[in-house]
Amino acid sequence: MWNVKGINTDLRIHTCLILAARRQKKTPQKSTGNKDCKAEIAFLMDGSNNIGQRRFNLQKNFVAKVALMLGIGTDGPHDVVFAVKEINFKGGNSNIGKAVKHTAQTFFSIANGVRKGIPKVMVVFIDGWPSDNIEEAGIIAREYGINVFIVSVAPPSPEELGMVQDVAFIDKAVCKNNSFFSFHMPSWFGTAKYTKPLVQKLCTHEQLLCSKTCYNSVNIAFLIDGSSSIGDQNFRIMLDFITNIVRAFEVSDVGAKAAAVQFTYDQRLEFGLNDYSTKEDVLRAIYNIPYMSGGTATGDAINFVLRSVFQPTKDGPNKNFLVLITDGQSYDDVRGPALAAHREGKGNLYLDYSQEHIASRGVAVRKAETLH
């Protein structure tokens, strides 16, 4: 799936595949692209006054060459090439931040034909520098699991740097600041030699680090039994067990998030999903959780997590998972709260290392004699 947008003041979509498909189809031509390269790609083309009409046409030629090399579609890329050629130059400010944010929030949806499990890629062309702030847009794109590439042409000269809001705008907009997602061309002339290197990057799936995976797109709430039957030694073992789980995830402000709640008859929020944005901080917070001691009211604790931990994030991009670790029979009803969590779409894993099961239908259960 492809879409091509122009970066300008009103973010108007110039053309897209659905328009190109209305042409009278010719005899299908075999695609010559890389059949193993699967991606949902949106091109944001610079249509600002910075680039001008002549260089805008050269930009279109370059995008068309990329389409040809990728071999878009089963019938070949010619409809896409035609659509690119039909884009008109608009002019205006280079509102790149607004364009990236708009595309991230509206384009990559199932309603627009985006396929599940396929990397989402946004290639942003910048001639010069943006006229608005691009950092927030980059954060939003990463939150949506979009791999943002910046193709920069004619960067600001030393005497022009004073007009740039943020000289590090490329580093803040790309998926990851590791040089892989930034691509520079000195000018729009003689761009043929840059086509293949760009296509190779777009097709290197293992490097598309912002694609959503189980390890970077989940919210995990650990519900920890702090009752008297646990004991201080076993409580520390539980915390070690939790830290080993957390180490497997990519915790960040745009990746996986973790929370912890300890319960007896009461509940105590040890830390929330948005309290820490690095794995090291989460691990440190887990290590410092003090043991409560008391009775066991598991049902109330589940309701507390649903209300206090997951409710504020219900509209976020991450999937929510509840991991409950307990050692015994609850003194209140568990079945109702567990089913409520299941109905709300929470992935529930109850770890029970005692002789009592607290499971209800539809809830995953693991029974263990020890957490070692």
C-alpha positions in Angstrom: 0.0 0.0 0.0 1.3 3.4 -0.9 0.2 7.0 -0.4 1.8 10.2 -1.4 1.2 13.5 0.3 2.5 17.0 -0.1 3.8 19.0 2.8 2.2 22.4 2.8 0.0 24.7 4.8 -3.3 22.8 4.6 -2.0 19.2 4.4 -4.3 18.5 1.5 -3.8 15.0 0.1 -2.8 15.5 -3.5 -3.2 11.9 -4.8 -3.3 8.4 -3.7 -3.6 4.9 -5.1 -7.4 4.9 -5.2 -7.3 7.8 -7.7 -4.7 6.1 -9.8 -6.7 2.9 -9.9 -9.5 4.6 -11.7 -7.5 4.7 -14.9 -8.4 2.3 -17.6 -6.2 -0.7 -16.8 -3.8 -1.8 -19.4 -2.4 -5.3 -19.8 -1.0 -6.2 -16.4 2.8 -6.0 -16.3 4.9 -8.2 -14.1 6.3 -6.4 -11.1 10.1 -6.3 -11.1 10.5 -5.3 -7.4 11.6 -7.2 -4.4 8.9 -9.7 -3.6 10.2 -10.1 -0.1 9.9 -6.4 0.6 6.5 -5.9 2.3 5.7 -2.5 3.8 3.0 0.1 4.1 4.7 3.2 2.8 3.6 6.8 2.9 5.7 9.4 1.1 5.4 13.0 2.4 6.6 15.2 -0.4 7.9 18.7 0.2 5.6 21.1 -1.6 6.7 24.2 0.1 8.2 27.4 -1.2 11.6 26.1 -0.2 11.7 23.6 -3.0 10.1 25.5 -5.9 8.4 24.1 -9.0 11.5 22.9 -10.8 12.9 20.9 -7.9 9.5 19.7 -7.0 9.3 18.0 -10.4 12.7 16.5 -9.7 11.4 15.2 -6.4 8.5 13.5 -8.2 10.9 11.9 -10.6 12.9 10.5 -7.7 9.8 9.1 -5.9 8.7 7.5 -9.2 12.1 5.8 -9.5 11.7 4.4 -6.0 8.3 3.1 -6.9 9.6 1.4 -9.9 12.5 -0.2 -8.0 10.1 -1.4 -5.3 7.7 -2.8 -7.9 4.6 -1.8 -6.1 1.5 -4.1 -6.6 0.9 -7.3 -8.4 0.3 -5.5 -11.7 3.4 -3.4 -11.4 4.0 0.1 -10.1 2.8 2.0 -13.2 -0.4 3.3 -11.6 1.6 4.7 -8.7 4.1 6.3 -11.0 1.2 7.9 -12.9 -0.3 9.2 -9.7 3.0 10.7 -8.6 3.4 12.5 -12.0 0.0 14.0 -11.5 0.8 15.8 -8.3 0.7 19.6 -8.6 3.1 21.9 -6.8 1.2 24.0 -4.2 3.7 26.2 -2.3 3.5 27.6 1.2 5.3 26.9 4.5 7.0 23.6 5.1 4.7 22.5 7.9 6.5 19.1 8.3 5.5 18.6 11.9 1.8 19.0 11.2 2.1 16.7 8.1 3.9 13.9 10.0 1.4 14.1 12.9 -1.6 14.1 10.5 -0.3 11.2 8.6 0.6 9.1 11.6 -2.9 9.7 13.2 -5.1 9.2 10.1 -3.4 7.3 7.3 -2.1 4.1 8.8 -5.4 2.5 9.6 -7.2 -0.7 8.6 -10.0 1.4 7.1 -7.3 2.7 4.6 -6.2 -0.8 3.7 -3.3 -1.1 6.0 -2.4 -4.8 6.7 -1.8 -6.2 10.1 1.8 -7.4 10.8 3.3 -5.4 8.0 5.9 -2.6 8.9 4.6 0.9 8.6 7.0 3.4 7.0 6.8 7.1 6.5 9.4 8.7 4.1 9.6 12.5 4.7 11.3 14.7 2.1 12.7 17.9 3.4 14.2 20.6 1.2 15.9 23.0 3.6 14.3 22.9 7.1 10.8 22.7 8.7 8.9 25.9 9.5 7.2 24.2 12.6 8.2 22.0 15.5 8.8 18.4 14.4 9.8 16.8 17.7 6.2 16.2 19.0 5.2 14.7 15.6 8.1 12.3 15.7 7.1 11.1 19.2 3.5 10.5 18.0 4.7 8.6 14.9 6.8 6.3 17.1 3.9 5.8 19.5 1.9 4.6 16.5 4.7 2.1 15.5 5.7 4.1 12.4 9.2 4.0 11.1 9.9 7.6 10.0 12.7 8.2 7.5 13.9 11.7 6.8 15.4 12.4 3.3 17.0 15.7 3.6 18.2 17.8 0.6 20.0 21.1 0.6 20.3 21.5 4.4 20.6 25.0 5.9 23.9 26.7 5.4 25.8 28.1 8.4 24.4 31.6 7.8 20.8 30.1 7.6 21.0 28.2 10.8 19.6 31.1 12.8 16.3 30.7 11.0 15.9 27.1 12.0 13.8 26.4 15.1 15.7 23.3 16.0 19.0 22.4 14.3 18.6 18.8 15.5 15.2 18.4 13.9 16.2 15.3 11.9 17.4 13.4 15.0 14.2 14.1 16.8 11.9 13.2 13.9 13.3 9.8 12.8 12.3 6.5 14.2 15.7 6.1 16.0 18.7 8.4 16.0 21.2 5.8 14.7 21.9 7.2 11.2 19.9 4.4 9.6 16.7 6.5 9.3 18.3 9.6 8.0 19.2 9.9 4.3 20.9 12.8 2.7 21.2 13.9 -0.9 23.2 17.0 -1.8 20.7 18.1 -4.4 17.8 17.0 -6.6 20.1 16.7 -9.6 21.7 13.3 -10.3 19.6 11.4 -7.7 19.5 8.1 -9.7 22.4 6.7 -7.7 20.5 7.3 -4.4 17.5 5.2 -5.4 18.8 1.8 -4.6 20.4 2.7 -1.2 17.0 4.2 -0.1 15.1 1.2 -1.3 17.5 -1.2 0.5 16.8 0.7 3.8 13.1 0.5 3.3 13.3 -3.2 2.8 15.6 -4.1 5.7 12.8 -5.2 8.0 15.1 -6.2 10.9 16.2 -2.5 11.1 12.7 -1.1 11.3 12.9 -0.7 15.0 9.7 1.3 15.5 7.4 -1.5 14.2 5.1 -2.7 17.0 6.2 -6.0 18.6 5.1 -7.8 21.7 8.2 -6.4 23.4 7.7 -2.7 22.7 4.0 -2.1 22.5 2.4 -3.5 25.7 1.4 -2.1 29.1 2.1 -4.7 31.8 0.6 -4.3 35.3 2.1 -6.6 37.9 -0.4 -7.4 40.7 1.7 -8.7 43.6 0.4 -10.6 46.6 1.8 -9.0 49.7 -0.2 -11.1 52.2 1.2 -12.6 55.4 1.4 -16.1 54.0 4.0 -14.9 51.5 6.7 -14.0 53.9 9.5 -11.5 53.4 11.9 -14.1 51.7 9.3 -15.3 49.2 8.3 -11.7 48.5 11.8 -10.9 47.5 11.8 -13.9 45.2 8.6 -12.6 43.6 10.3 -9.3 42.9 13.3 -11.0 41.3 10.9 -13.0 39.2 9.2 -9.8 38.0 12.5 -8.1 37.2 13.4 -11.0 35.0 10.2 -10.5 33.0 10.7 -6.8 32.7 14.3 -7.2 31.3 12.8 -8.9 28.2 10.8 -5.8 27.2 11.8 -2.6 25.5 10.7 -0.1 28.1 10.6 3.5 26.9 8.3 6.5 26.6 7.1 5.2 23.2 7.6 1.5 23.9 6.5 -1.0 26.6 5.4 0.3 30.0 5.2 -1.3 33.4 3.2 -0.8 36.6 3.1 -2.5 39.9 0.4 -2.8 42.5 0.8 -4.7 45.8 -2.2 -6.0 47.6 -3.4 -7.5 50.9 -6.9 -6.4 52.0 -5.8 -3.0 50.8 -4.1 -2.0 47.5 -1.0 0.1 47.1 0.1 1.5 43.7 3.8 1.1 43.8 4.3 2.9 40.4 2.1 3.6 37.4 2.5 3.0 33.7 3.8 6.6 33.1 6.0 7.0 36.1 9.1 5.5 34.5 10.3 5.6 30.9 13.5 3.5 31.1 14.0 -0.1 31.9 16.6 0.8 34.5 14.2 3.0 36.4 11.5 0.3 36.4 13.9 -2.4 37.7 15.1 0.0 40.4 11.5 0.7 41.4 10.6 -3.0 41.6 13.7 -3.7 43.8 12.6 -1.0 46.2 9.1 -2.2 46.8 8.6 -2.8 50.5 6.6 -5.8 51.8 3.2 -5.0 53.2 1.9 -8.2 55.0 -1.8 -8.7 55.7 -4.8 -10.6 54.3 -5.7 -11.5 50.7 -8.4 -9.7 48.8 -7.6 -10.6 45.2 -10.9 -9.5 43.6 -10.7 -6.0 45.0 -7.1 -5.8 43.8 -8.0 -6.7 40.2 -10.8 -4.1 40.2 -8.2 -1.6 41.6 -5.8 -2.3 38.7 -8.6 -1.9 36.1 -9.7 1.4 37.6 -6.4 3.0 38.6 -3.8 1.6 36.2 -5.5 0.7 32.9 -8.5 3.1 32.8 -6.3 6.2 32.1 -4.6 4.4 29.2 -7.7 2.8 27.6 -7.4 4.8 24.4 -3.6 4.4 24.1 -1.8 2.5 21.4 -0.4 -0.3 23.7 -2.2 -3.5 24.6 -2.8 -4.0 28.3 -1.8 -7.1 30.2 -2.3 -8.0 33.8 0.0 -10.4 35.6 -1.2 -11.5 39.0 1.2 -13.4 41.3 -0.4 -15.0 44.4 0.1 -17.9 46.7 -3.3 -18.7 48.1 -7.0 -18.5 48.4 -8.6 -15.1 48.3 -11.1 -14.0 50.9 -13.3 -12.2 48.4 -14.8 -13.1 45.0 -12.3 -13.3 42.2 -14.3 -14.8 39.4 -16.3 -11.6 38.7 -13.4 -9.2 38.6 -11.4 -11.7 36.5 -14.2 -12.0 33.9 -14.6 -8.2 33.9 -10.9 -7.8 33.1 -11.3 -10.4 30.3 -14.3 -8.6 28.8 -12.4 -5.4 28.7 -9.7 -7.0 26.6 -7.0 -7.3 29.1 -4.6 -10.2 28.6 -4.6 -11.9 32.0 -1.9 -14.3 33.3 -2.4 -15.5 36.9 0.7 -17.1 38.4 -0.4 -19.4 41.3 2.3 -21.2 43.2 0.1 -22.6 46.0 -2.4 -25.4 46.2 -5.3 -23.2 45.3 -6.4 -22.1 41.8 -8.1 -18.7 41.4 -8.8 -19.2 37.7 -12.0 -18.5 35.9 -12.9 -19.4 32.3 -11.1 -17.4 29.7 -8.2 -16.5 31.9 -4.7 -18.0 31.4 -3.3 -19.7 34.4 0.1 -21.0 35.2 0.7 -23.1 38.4 4.1 -23.4 39.8 5.6 -24.9 43.0 8.2 -22.1 43.1 9.2 -18.9 41.3 12.9 -19.9 41.1 
